[in-house]
Amino acid sequence: MNLLLSSLMLLCFAIIANGQSISKQDAEKIVNTYYSGFVKKDWNITASQLADGFTFSSPAGDDYMPVPVYQERCFQNSKLIRKFNLVKLMVDGNNALIIYEITTMNNKMIRNVEYWTFCKDKVKSIECFFGGTTGAGYPLNVQDK
């Protein structure tokens, strides 16, 4: 029994040491810093949270976009974002499910869900699932509505 317990403890420590687990507090800090770049219109802030090999996916035809494509196609929406509000953050190992609200410059509300994967203290991937009562999903769709 002691050997089994010791083995399980070693496995847990190995997982933590390899960056396979992130605390809720660390994840929240990374998420808030990442989105502060959108609010401040500062790509460097957002990019500082991305791991090597980062990819972004969404139902808008964005399948595993690398950083340069993500910056060009998605970060441009930062000009339309006034405010970010983290509604819910659920962490499991090195993954997080995030519900957030964005207020656009014309005071429209967008509510999305994202599934993040972390690699140590950086974001390895984001899968965005658009939501909201307007069905808009992202800032570009609600700007003139």
C-alpha positions as CSV (number, residue, x, y, z in Angstrom):
1,M,0.0,0.0,0.0
2,N,2.8,2.4,0.9
3,L,4.5,1.7,-2.4
4,L,1.3,2.5,-4.3
5,L,0.8,5.7,-2.4
6,S,4.4,6.7,-3.0
7,S,4.1,6.0,-6.7
8,L,0.9,8.1,-7.0
9,M,2.6,10.9,-5.1
10,L,5.6,10.8,-7.4
11,L,3.3,10.8,-10.5
12,C,1.5,13.8,-9.2
13,F,4.7,15.7,-8.5
14,A,6.0,14.8,-12.0
15,I,2.9,16.1,-13.6
16,I,3.1,19.4,-11.7
17,A,6.8,19.7,-12.4
18,N,6.3,19.2,-16.1
19,G,3.8,22.1,-16.2
20,Q,0.9,19.8,-16.7
21,S,-1.2,21.6,-14.1
22,I,-1.9,25.3,-13.6
23,S,-3.5,26.9,-10.6
24,K,-6.8,28.7,-10.9
25,Q,-5.0,31.9,-9.7
26,D,-2.3,31.6,-12.3
27,A,-4.8,30.9,-15.1
28,E,-6.9,33.9,-14.1
29,K,-3.8,36.1,-14.1
30,I,-2.8,34.9,-17.6
31,V,-6.4,35.3,-19.0
32,N,-6.8,38.8,-17.6
33,T,-3.3,39.9,-18.9
34,Y,-4.1,38.3,-22.3
35,Y,-7.3,40.2,-22.7
36,S,-5.9,43.4,-21.2
37,G,-3.9,43.6,-24.5
38,F,-7.2,43.7,-26.4
39,V,-8.6,46.4,-24.2
40,K,-5.4,48.5,-24.4
41,K,-5.0,47.7,-28.1
42,D,-1.4,46.5,-27.3
43,W,-0.5,43.3,-29.2
44,N,2.7,42.9,-27.1
45,I,0.7,42.4,-23.9
46,T,-1.4,39.7,-25.5
47,A,1.5,38.1,-27.3
48,S,3.5,37.9,-24.1
49,Q,1.0,35.3,-22.8
50,L,1.4,33.0,-25.8
51,A,3.5,29.8,-25.8
52,D,5.7,28.7,-28.7
53,G,3.5,26.9,-31.2
54,F,0.3,28.7,-30.0
55,T,-2.8,28.0,-32.1
56,F,-6.3,29.5,-32.2
57,S,-9.5,27.8,-33.5
58,S,-13.1,28.9,-33.8
59,P,-16.3,28.1,-35.7
60,A,-15.5,31.0,-38.0
61,G,-13.2,28.8,-40.1
62,D,-10.2,29.3,-37.9
63,D,-8.5,26.0,-37.6
64,Y,-5.3,26.0,-35.6
65,M,-4.2,29.4,-36.7
66,P,-0.6,30.1,-35.8
67,V,0.4,33.4,-34.1
68,P,1.0,35.5,-37.2
69,V,-2.3,34.6,-38.8
70,Y,-4.1,35.0,-35.4
71,Q,-2.6,38.5,-35.0
72,E,-3.6,39.6,-38.4
73,R,-7.2,38.1,-38.4
74,C,-8.2,38.3,-34.8
75,F,-6.3,40.9,-32.9
76,Q,-7.7,43.5,-35.3
77,N,-10.9,43.2,-33.3
78,S,-9.2,44.9,-30.4
79,K,-10.1,48.2,-31.9
80,L,-13.8,47.3,-31.3
81,I,-13.3,46.2,-27.7
82,R,-14.0,48.6,-24.8
83,K,-14.1,46.2,-21.8
84,F,-13.4,42.6,-20.8
85,N,-15.1,40.8,-17.9
86,L,-14.2,37.3,-16.8
87,V,-17.4,35.6,-15.8
88,K,-16.3,32.1,-14.9
89,L,-13.0,30.2,-15.0
90,M,-12.8,26.4,-14.4
91,V,-9.4,24.8,-14.4
92,D,-8.6,21.1,-14.8
93,G,-5.0,20.2,-15.0
94,N,-3.5,22.3,-17.8
95,N,-6.9,23.2,-19.3
96,A,-9.4,25.9,-18.5
97,L,-12.9,26.6,-19.6
98,I,-13.6,30.3,-19.6
99,I,-16.8,32.2,-19.9
100,Y,-16.3,35.9,-20.6
101,E,-18.1,39.0,-21.7
102,I,-16.8,41.7,-23.9
103,T,-18.3,45.2,-24.3
104,T,-17.8,46.7,-27.7
105,M,-17.1,50.3,-28.4
106,N,-20.7,50.8,-29.2
107,N,-21.7,49.2,-25.9
108,K,-22.9,45.9,-27.4
109,M,-22.3,42.8,-25.2
110,I,-20.7,39.6,-26.4
111,R,-20.5,36.5,-24.3
112,N,-18.2,33.6,-25.4
113,V,-16.8,30.4,-24.1
114,E,-13.2,29.4,-24.7
115,Y,-11.3,26.2,-24.0
116,W,-7.6,27.0,-23.2
117,T,-4.6,24.7,-22.9
118,F,-1.7,25.9,-21.0
119,C,2.0,25.0,-21.2
120,K,3.5,26.0,-17.9
121,D,2.7,29.7,-17.6
122,K,1.8,30.4,-21.2
123,V,-1.3,29.8,-23.4
124,K,-0.6,26.9,-25.9
125,S,-4.0,26.9,-27.6
126,I,-7.5,28.5,-27.5
127,E,-10.6,27.1,-28.9
128,C,-13.3,29.8,-29.1
129,F,-17.1,29.0,-29.1
130,F,-19.1,32.1,-29.9
131,G,-22.2,32.8,-27.9
132,G,-24.4,35.6,-26.8
133,T,-28.0,36.4,-27.2
134,T,-27.5,38.4,-30.4
135,G,-25.8,35.4,-32.0
136,A,-23.1,37.9,-33.1
137,G,-20.2,36.0,-31.5
138,Y,-17.4,38.5,-32.1
139,P,-16.9,42.3,-32.1
140,L,-16.8,42.7,-35.9
141,N,-20.4,41.3,-36.2
142,V,-22.0,43.7,-33.6
143,Q,-20.2,46.9,-34.4
144,D,-22.8,48.4,-36.7
145,K,-25.9,46.6,-35.3
